[in-house]
């Protein structure tokens, strides 16, 4: 016989869990005590539950294994909601474990009690309250299976205080061997025939393709056929974006060079399309046909109704297509490559702009120059995300961590911290706006306490810049979106981190390089100027791309 909390830890160990991120409460004390004796799982104590959830989700995103976060009941559980939605929409395997008052007898009436499982239901793949210690192994195994199964996402388990202290003879359940179903041969043959008959096909790489094996076989297909490709924001880096057939990233909603490329193609191979992303194209009746390649069938709506669906393991499907296809002499990619050249030239503009405060094009270009191919940048959410998606070429999968699903602020620095735990020897930079940084800036203490080597770049414009830009685009008065900031250098130093301030555009890259090579947590205050966003990101691009 053993205590249910001990069994819970054993089950998590059995699933390969390395870290639990979070803030325990009174109702978690039995679990915390059991966790203290684990030789495999390390507790990462954070300063806010939301940060813990972002860290767990990013761990899942980078490893493919479930990341685990912990909170108490009530307010602790509600603080996990945003992170749960972040993992759910973003396809990141993540488990939330929350505490609860005793369920077999009242301890304190309804104090702090809400229906957490019902709250979590719309933003998880699975939620369950333990009512018996004997069921813990099966429910944990099921939760992990669902979290990691395509499409990955968040799950939730509630462990009430009285269940945690129950005695049980149950044991962990080992994982079963599981293989994803393969695409049907007829679908592969139909896709190959359609591709060979096309004149100018194009590949669109989305979120579901961001898997190691898929990345390898997609590169093989592109090398064999020469078919050009574009990426969505969550597809960045699946294939090296320095590739001569890379046409650009769909960072903007419409009107960019990428959209001209897609419009010029007569067939789109949409690999890993996920409706949570802003669509890189809209289908119209009688327009360009689409081959849908994904783990799941297409979610059809008025602007997405593919003519051929190749449903099954994506990597295997692409491999089958690559093996069967014969490159065609009538394929003509000349127009697509002309558009590529125009996009490449536009991306380079502003990369050496010496004006200060810094222009975002220079920030992106300089950071790309100093980061190695394996280096990881973790972005928060703001207008700079568009600049990084468009201009920062990802060389490898999951080296640009951005969120184009929930698009939440506050995730940038926690994501970088999780990446540091997964990759202890990789250069990692968190890029945040001042608004997003301040939402979870308390985690500087966590990073310092864990002796992390981390660089945090704060792009400071003293405003909620993205919304302010949209406000201006709509012709509305500039109102309600500016604020004051602390002295970020002193703020960082108060946590025991090292604070720096960029004084010129020329000084940015050397400062980043120095911070990357010096141990410790570095916070860089970088003033940024977004005044030309509207012209560069919309007016100029639309004019130039329309000319093509």
Secondary structure as GFF3:
##gff-version 3
##sequence-region A 1 548
A	DSSP	beta_strand	2	3	.	.	.	ID=ss1
A	DSSP	alpha_helix	4	14	.	.	.	ID=ss2
A	DSSP	beta_strand	19	22	.	.	.	ID=ss3
A	DSSP	three_ten_helix	26	28	.	.	.	ID=ss4
A	DSSP	alpha_helix	29	35	.	.	.	ID=ss5
A	DSSP	beta_strand	42	45	.	.	.	ID=ss6
A	DSSP	alpha_helix	49	63	.	.	.	ID=ss7
A	DSSP	beta_strand	67	71	.	.	.	ID=ss8
A	DSSP	alpha_helix	75	78	.	.	.	ID=ss9
A	DSSP	alpha_helix	81	90	.	.	.	ID=ss10
A	DSSP	beta_strand	94	100	.	.	.	ID=ss11
A	DSSP	alpha_helix	116	121	.	.	.	ID=ss12
A	DSSP	beta_strand	126	130	.	.	.	ID=ss13
A	DSSP	three_ten_helix	133	135	.	.	.	ID=ss14
A	DSSP	alpha_helix	136	148	.	.	.	ID=ss15
A	DSSP	beta_strand	154	160	.	.	.	ID=ss16
A	DSSP	alpha_helix	161	164	.	.	.	ID=ss17
A	DSSP	beta_strand	167	168	.	.	.	ID=ss18
A	DSSP	alpha_helix	185	197	.	.	.	ID=ss19
A	DSSP	beta_strand	201	205	.	.	.	ID=ss20
A	DSSP	three_ten_helix	207	209	.	.	.	ID=ss21
A	DSSP	alpha_helix	212	225	.	.	.	ID=ss22
A	DSSP	beta_strand	229	231	.	.	.	ID=ss23
A	DSSP	three_ten_helix	233	235	.	.	.	ID=ss24
A	DSSP	beta_strand	246	249	.	.	.	ID=ss25
A	DSSP	alpha_helix	257	264	.	.	.	ID=ss26
A	DSSP	beta_strand	267	271	.	.	.	ID=ss27
A	DSSP	beta_strand	289	294	.	.	.	ID=ss28
A	DSSP	beta_strand	308	311	.	.	.	ID=ss29
A	DSSP	alpha_helix	314	324	.	.	.	ID=ss30
A	DSSP	alpha_helix	334	348	.	.	.	ID=ss31
A	DSSP	beta_strand	358	359	.	.	.	ID=ss32
A	DSSP	alpha_helix	360	370	.	.	.	ID=ss33
A	DSSP	beta_strand	376	379	.	.	.	ID=ss34
A	DSSP	alpha_helix	384	391	.	.	.	ID=ss35
A	DSSP	beta_strand	400	401	.	.	.	ID=ss36
A	DSSP	alpha_helix	412	422	.	.	.	ID=ss37
A	DSSP	beta_strand	428	433	.	.	.	ID=ss38
A	DSSP	alpha_helix	434	439	.	.	.	ID=ss39
A	DSSP	alpha_helix	443	449	.	.	.	ID=ss40
A	DSSP	beta_strand	454	460	.	.	.	ID=ss41
A	DSSP	alpha_helix	465	473	.	.	.	ID=ss42
A	DSSP	alpha_helix	488	494	.	.	.	ID=ss43
A	DSSP	beta_strand	498	501	.	.	.	ID=ss44
A	DSSP	alpha_helix	505	516	.	.	.	ID=ss45
A	DSSP	beta_strand	521	529	.	.	.	ID=ss46
A	DSSP	alpha_helix	533	534	.	.	.	ID=ss47
A	DSSP	pi_helix	535	540	.	.	.	ID=ss48
A	DSSP	alpha_helix	541	547	.	.	.	ID=ss49
###
